[in-house]
Amino acid sequence: MIGENMGTRKENVALSSVLASALMTVMKLVVGLMTGSLGILSEAAHSLIDLGAASLTWFAVRVSDKPADDEHPYGHGKIESVSALIETGLLFLTSAWIVKEAVSRLMSERVDVEVTWYGVAVILVSIIIDFSRSRALSKVARETGSQALEADALHFSSDILSSAVVLLGLGFVVFGWQIADAIAAIGVAGFVLSAAYRLGKRTIDALIDTAPEGVAQQISALAISIPGVVRIERVRARPVGATVFVEVVVKISRTLPLERAQALRDEILTLITGRLPNVDPMVVVEPLTLEDEDIADTVRFVAANQNVGIHDIGIYDSGGRRHVGFTLEVDDILSIGDAHAVATAVEDRLAQELGGDLAIDIDIAPRRRGVVQGDDVDAAEMARILAVVQEVVSADPASLGVHRAFAQRGADGLYVSFHCTFAASETIGVAHEAILRIEHMVRRRLEGVARVVIHAEPETHVDRPISSNGLSPAAGNPR
């Protein structure tokens, strides 16, 4: 709806400029022929060019607001630049004609110029109309970013100055200096040439995709302000009508997860479009190896690229040589040969990344893809399991209690899980060591255990309510 309103405003102000140019062309032509003033006739020629330019502008703004299509993926905004280029050529031709006629009159022996009240009146009316149209066009051009309207406004503003020069020339004629009219005509040509040069430069810049001044710096400053963006690789900008299409390539740490990289891209897009509404950005995120990237980050990155999971990364120094060890997760249906090939590929890539003087130790563990089917244990066995778990937890010096215990017997053995509480101020390192001790003791005390999952949480935590699907009642703190 907003786009439609802007398009209508652009068309209306462009059409009013066509009508104003037509009116001034007729007035100046009639008065110029009646008075014989070359200055006024040159102004009529100038207004005739303005009429053609205004007509082109009206056509251009009607076409430029059409949406993008398969043949014009960047829209139709360039039609305004083409229109402005044609206007520039017409202005140069007009200037050449005015100069030619003025020089011819200066070289003639007799020049008769009649200064009348209506001759002066038409110039004064022209100045008033030019001033009104220039302001109206400039206002809409600023609000819509229209190059064509801006060019039209430039025409009308230059007409004000050129009309003033003609008026001054007629004043000198009154005092008997007849050649002042021809000199005034040359002055008009100078103003026309100046306007044509400025318009032509802007038009050519737009047609050859010259980046708008300062846009690349603004985009770079906005993008680098987003936490996580390491540097700006490049910014490319090309104006198409009122829209500036921008391509931004940013570098981020290669160890960031894909979701975080996408989130960074979205943050940059939101920031740019919020600050610069006339910019249509495309953001490309590329990975970068940071100088401060640690070994653990490199291991995670390599594993992710090999489409395998890892956990329990440990880095050790032994005898002046560094060792890195971790557990590699592969599909449980792989043969030992295929699983070892995956581990070897990860090891070879890590050797390239970290150097050959680093020892790499890889533990291969199965990663279950499907849902393991099992049966709930009966009440008596659940009570026995719970008693063992409570006793083991109670004996550990770091743990404070156990609750929400669950057990299930599957084809591969017994599955046991429970929540273990710790002091809220305890470090995760101490809690993890305690969990390892507790798991070890549970496996020793219970036969046929296939998997033990222990969830550590602070004693102040309140569990979410869950449905009764085999879970035992919460076990109280044994202490």
C-alpha positions in Angstrom: 0.0 0.0 0.0 2.8 2.4 0.9 4.6 1.5 -2.3 1.5 2.3 -4.3 1.1 5.6 -2.6 4.7 6.6 -3.4 4.3 5.5 -7.0 1.1 7.6 -7.3 2.8 10.7 -5.8 5.8 10.3 -8.2 3.5 10.1 -11.2 1.4 13.1 -10.1 4.3 15.4 -9.5 5.9 14.3 -12.7 2.7 15.0 -14.7 2.3 18.4 -13.1 5.9 19.2 -14.3 4.9 18.2 -17.8 2.0 20.6 -17.8 4.1 23.4 -16.3 6.8 23.0 -18.8 4.3 23.0 -21.7 2.8 26.2 -20.4 6.1 28.0 -20.0 7.3 26.8 -23.4 4.3 28.4 -25.2 4.5 31.6 -23.2 8.2 32.1 -23.8 8.0 31.2 -27.5 5.2 33.7 -28.2 6.8 36.5 -26.3 10.2 35.8 -27.7 8.9 36.0 -31.3 7.0 39.2 -30.5 10.0 41.0 -28.9 12.8 39.4 -31.0 14.7 38.7 -27.8 17.2 35.9 -28.3 17.4 35.5 -24.5 13.7 34.8 -24.3 13.8 32.6 -27.3 16.7 30.6 -25.8 14.6 30.3 -22.7 11.8 29.0 -24.8 14.1 26.4 -26.3 15.3 25.5 -22.8 11.7 25.1 -21.7 11.0 22.9 -24.7 13.8 20.6 -23.7 12.4 20.7 -20.2 9.1 19.6 -21.6 10.6 16.7 -23.3 12.6 15.9 -20.1 9.6 16.1 -17.9 7.7 13.8 -20.3 10.5 11.3 -20.1 10.5 11.6 -16.4 6.8 10.9 -16.2 7.2 7.8 -18.4 10.2 6.7 -16.4 8.6 6.9 -13.0 5.6 4.9 -14.2 7.8 2.1 -15.5 10.4 2.1 -12.7 8.0 1.1 -10.0 7.1 -2.1 -11.7 8.1 -5.2 -9.6 11.0 -7.4 -10.4 10.4 -10.2 -12.9 12.4 -13.1 -14.5 14.0 -10.8 -17.1 14.6 -7.9 -14.6 15.6 -9.5 -11.3 16.7 -6.1 -9.9 13.5 -4.4 -10.9 13.0 -1.6 -13.5 14.7 1.3 -11.6 17.4 1.7 -14.3 14.8 3.2 -16.6 15.1 6.4 -14.6 18.8 6.5 -15.3 18.2 5.9 -19.0 15.7 8.8 -19.0 18.1 11.1 -17.3 20.8 10.1 -19.9 18.5 11.2 -22.7 17.8 14.4 -20.9 21.5 15.1 -20.6 22.0 14.7 -24.4 19.1 17.1 -25.1 20.5 19.7 -22.7 23.9 19.6 -24.5 22.3 20.0 -27.9 20.2 22.9 -26.6 23.3 24.7 -25.2 25.1 24.3 -28.5 22.1 25.9 -30.4 21.9 28.8 -28.0 25.6 29.6 -28.2 25.5 29.4 -32.0 22.6 31.8 -32.3 24.1 34.2 -29.7 27.5 34.3 -31.5 25.7 34.9 -34.8 23.8 37.8 -33.3 26.9 39.3 -31.7 28.7 39.3 -35.1 25.8 40.9 -36.9 25.8 44.7 -37.5 22.4 45.5 -36.2 20.3 43.8 -33.5 16.9 45.0 -32.6 15.4 43.8 -29.3 12.2 45.2 -28.0 11.8 45.2 -24.2 8.1 45.1 -23.3 6.2 44.7 -20.0 4.8 41.3 -21.2 8.4 40.2 -22.0 9.5 41.0 -18.5 6.2 39.5 -17.1 6.7 36.1 -18.8 10.2 35.8 -17.3 8.9 36.7 -13.8 6.1 34.2 -14.1 8.6 31.6 -15.3 10.8 32.1 -12.3 7.8 31.7 -9.9 6.6 28.5 -11.7 10.2 27.1 -11.8 10.6 27.8 -8.1 7.3 26.0 -7.2 8.1 23.0 -9.4 11.7 22.7 -8.2 10.5 22.5 -4.5 7.7 20.1 -5.2 10.0 17.8 -7.3 12.9 17.9 -4.8 10.5 17.0 -1.9 9.1 13.9 -3.6 12.5 12.9 -4.9 14.0 12.9 -1.4 11.1 11.0 0.0 11.1 8.3 -2.7 14.7 8.3 -3.8 13.8 8.9 -7.4 16.7 9.9 -9.7 14.4 11.0 -12.5 12.5 13.4 -10.2 15.8 14.7 -8.8 17.0 15.4 -12.4 13.7 17.2 -13.2 14.1 19.3 -10.0 17.6 20.2 -11.1 16.3 21.4 -14.5 13.8 23.7 -12.9 16.3 25.1 -10.4 18.7 25.9 -13.2 15.9 27.5 -15.1 15.5 30.0 -12.2 19.0 31.2 -12.6 18.9 31.3 -16.4 15.7 33.3 -16.3 17.3 35.7 -13.9 20.2 36.2 -16.4 17.8 36.9 -19.3 16.0 39.4 -17.1 19.3 41.1 -16.4 20.1 41.1 -20.1 16.8 42.8 -20.9 17.6 45.4 -18.3 20.8 46.3 -20.1 18.9 46.5 -23.4 16.6 49.2 -21.9 19.8 51.3 -21.3 20.8 50.9 -24.9 23.2 48.0 -24.7 21.6 45.7 -27.3 24.2 43.0 -27.3 23.5 42.3 -23.6 20.6 40.1 -24.8 22.9 37.8 -26.7 25.4 37.8 -23.9 22.5 36.8 -21.6 21.7 34.0 -24.0 25.2 32.7 -23.7 24.8 32.9 -19.9 21.7 30.7 -20.2 23.7 28.2 -22.2 26.3 28.1 -19.5 23.7 27.3 -16.8 22.3 24.6 -19.1 25.7 23.1 -19.6 26.4 23.1 -15.9 23.1 21.3 -15.2 23.7 18.8 -18.0 27.2 18.0 -16.7 26.0 17.4 -13.2 23.1 15.3 -14.4 25.2 13.4 -16.8 27.8 12.5 -14.2 25.2 11.2 -11.8 23.4 9.3 -14.6 26.6 7.6 -15.9 27.5 6.7 -12.3 24.2 5.0 -11.9 24.4 3.1 -15.2 27.9 1.8 -14.5 26.9 0.8 -11.0 29.1 3.3 -9.1 28.5 2.6 -5.4 26.8 5.5 -3.6 29.3 7.5 -1.5 29.5 6.3 2.1 27.2 3.3 1.7 30.0 0.7 1.9 31.4 2.3 5.0 28.0 2.4 6.7 27.3 -1.2 5.9 30.7 -2.3 7.1 30.3 -0.4 10.4 26.9 -2.0 11.0 28.0 -5.5 10.2 31.2 -5.5 12.3 29.2 -4.2 15.3 27.4 -7.6 15.5 29.2 -9.9 18.1 30.6 -12.9 16.4 31.6 -11.1 13.2 35.4 -11.3 12.9 35.9 -9.0 9.9 34.2 -7.7 6.8 35.7 -9.4 3.7 34.0 -7.1 1.1 31.0 -4.9 0.5 29.5 -4.4 -3.0 26.8 -1.9 -3.7 24.9 -1.1 -6.9 22.1 1.5 -7.2 18.9 0.6 -9.1 16.5 3.4 -9.1 15.7 4.3 -5.5 17.0 1.0 -4.2 20.7 0.1 -3.4 21.4 -3.6 -3.8 24.3 -4.6 -1.4 26.3 -7.8 -1.1 28.1 -8.2 2.2 30.6 -11.0 2.8 31.6 -11.4 6.5 34.0 -13.7 8.2 33.1 -15.7 11.3 34.8 -18.4 13.3 34.6 -21.7 11.5 33.8 -23.5 14.8 30.4 -21.8 15.2 27.5 -24.1 14.8 25.4 -23.8 11.6 22.4 -22.5 13.5 24.6 -19.7 15.1 26.0 -18.8 11.7 22.5 -18.4 10.3 21.4 -16.4 13.3 24.4 -14.0 12.8 23.4 -13.6 9.1 19.8 -12.8 10.2 21.0 -10.2 12.8 23.1 -8.4 10.1 20.2 -8.3 7.7 17.8 -7.0 10.3 20.3 -4.3 11.5 21.0 -3.1 7.9 17.4 -2.9 6.7 16.4 -1.2 10.0 19.0 1.5 9.7 19.0 1.9 5.9 15.5 1.3 4.5 16.5 1.9 0.9 19.1 -0.9 1.0 18.3 -4.4 -0.2 21.1 -6.5 1.4 22.4 -10.0 0.7 24.7 -11.3 3.4 27.2 -14.1 2.8 28.8 -15.8 5.9 32.2 -17.4 5.3 34.2 -19.5 7.9 37.6 -18.3 9.2 40.3 -20.0 11.2 41.0 -17.7 14.2 44.5 -17.4 15.6 43.2 -18.1 19.1 41.2 -21.2 18.1 42.0 -23.9 20.7 42.5 -27.6 20.1 39.1 -28.6 21.4 37.4 -26.2 19.0 39.4 -27.6 16.1 38.5 -31.2 17.1 34.8 -30.3 17.2 35.0 -28.5 13.8 36.7 -31.4 12.1 34.3 -34.0 13.5 31.3 -31.9 12.4 32.7 -31.7 8.9 33.0 -35.5 8.9 29.4 -35.8 10.0 30.2 -37.6 13.3 29.7 -36.6 16.9 32.3 -36.4 19.6 32.4 -36.0 23.4 34.7 -36.2 26.3 37.6 -34.3 24.8 40.8 -34.3 26.9 44.1 -32.6 26.2 47.3 -33.7 28.0 51.0 -33.0 28.0 53.3 -36.0 28.4 57.1 -36.0 28.1 57.0 -32.7 26.1 54.4 -34.0 23.7 50.8 -33.1 23.6 48.1 -35.7 23.4 44.4 -35.1 22.5 41.9 -37.8 23.2 38.2 -38.0 22.7 35.3 -40.3 22.1 34.1 -40.6 18.5 30.4 -41.4 17.9 29.6 -43.5 14.9 26.4 -45.4 13.8 26.0 -48.6 15.7 25.3 -50.5 12.5 28.8 -49.9 11.1 31.3 -52.7 11.0 34.6 -52.2 13.0 36.4 -51.8 9.7 34.1 -49.0 8.5 34.1 -47.3 11.9 37.9 -47.4 12.0 38.0 -45.8 8.5 35.9 -42.9 9.8 38.2 -42.5 12.8 41.3 -42.6 10.5 39.8 -39.8 8.3 39.2 -37.6 11.4 42.7 -38.3 12.7 44.3 -37.5 9.3 42.4 -34.2 9.0 43.3 -33.3 12.6 47.0 -34.0 11.8 46.8 -31.6 8.9 45.1 -28.9 11.1 47.2 -29.3 14.3 50.5 -30.7 13.1 52.2 -34.0 13.1 53.8 -33.6 16.6 50.4 -34.0 18.3 49.4 -37.5 19.4 45.7 -38.3 18.7 43.9 -40.9 20.7 40.4 -41.8 19.6 37.8 -44.0 21.4 35.1 -45.3 19.1 31.6 -45.5 20.6 28.3 -46.6 19.0 25.6 -44.0 18.3 22.2 -45.5 18.4 19.9 -44.3 15.6 16.6 -46.0 16.5 14.5 -46.4 19.6 15.6 -49.2 21.9 12.6 -51.3 22.9 12.4 -52.6 26.5 10.2 -53.7 29.4 9.7 -52.0 32.7 11.1 -53.9 35.7 8.7 -55.2 38.4 8.2 -53.4 41.7 10.5 -55.7 43.6 13.4 -55.3 41.2 12.8 -51.5 41.1 13.0 -51.4 44.9 16.3 -53.3 44.8 17.8 -51.0 42.1 16.7 -47.9 44.0 18.2 -49.1 47.2 21.6 -49.7 45.5 21.5 -46.3 43.9 20.6 -44.6 47.2 23.4 -46.4 49.0 26.0 -45.5 46.3 25.0 -41.8 46.2 24.9 -41.6 49.9 28.4 -42.9 50.2 29.9 -40.3 47.7 31.2 -37.2 49.5 30.2 -34.7 46.9 26.6 -35.8 46.2 23.6 -34.7 48.4 20.7 -36.9 47.3 19.0 -38.9 44.5 15.5 -38.8 43.0 13.5 -39.6 39.9 15.0 -43.0 39.4 14.0 -45.1 36.3 14.9 -48.6 35.2 14.1 -50.7 32.1 15.3 -54.0 30.8 16.1 -54.3 27.1 17.7 -56.7 24.7 21.2 -55.4 25.5 20.7 -55.3 29.3 19.5 -53.0 32.1 19.0 -49.3 31.5 19.2 -47.1 34.7 18.8 -43.4 35.0 18.4 -41.0 38.0 18.9 -37.4 39.1 21.7 -36.6 41.5 21.8 -33.4 43.5 24.8 -31.3 44.5 25.4 -28.0 46.3 24.5 -25.1 44.0 28.0 -23.6 44.5 29.8 -26.8 43.5 31.9 -26.8 40.3 30.8 -28.8 37.3 34.2 -30.5 37.3 33.7 -31.9 40.9 30.2 -32.9 40.0 31.3 -34.7 36.9 34.0 -36.7 38.8 31.4 -37.7 41.3 29.0 -38.9 38.6 31.8 -41.0 37.1 32.5 -42.6 40.6 28.7 -43.2 41.1 28.3 -44.8 37.7 31.2 -47.1 38.3 29.9 -48.2 41.6 26.3 -48.8 40.2 27.7 -51.0 37.5 29.7 -53.0 40.0 26.7 -53.5 42.3 24.1 -54.3 39.7 24.6 -57.1 37.2 23.8 -56.8 33.5 23.8 -53.0 33.3 24.0 -51.8 29.7 23.7 -48.1 30.3 23.7 -45.7 33.3 22.5 -42.1 32.8 22.9 -39.7 35.7 21.6 -36.1 35.6 23.4 -33.7 37.9 21.5 -30.7 39.2 21.7 -28.2 42.1 19.8 -29.0 45.3 17.6 -25.8 44.8 16.3 -27.1 41.4 12.6 -28.1 41.1 11.9 -30.7 38.5 9.2 -30.3 35.9 6.1 -32.4 36.5 6.0 -35.5 34.2 3.5 -38.3 33.6 3.8 -41.6 35.3 5.2 -43.8 32.6 7.3 -46.3 34.5 9.1 -43.7 36.7 9.3 -44.6 40.3 8.1 -42.2 43.1 10.8 -39.7 44.0 13.3 -41.1 46.4 13.9 -39.0 49.4 17.4 -37.8 50.5 18.9 -40.8 52.3 20.8 -38.5 54.6 
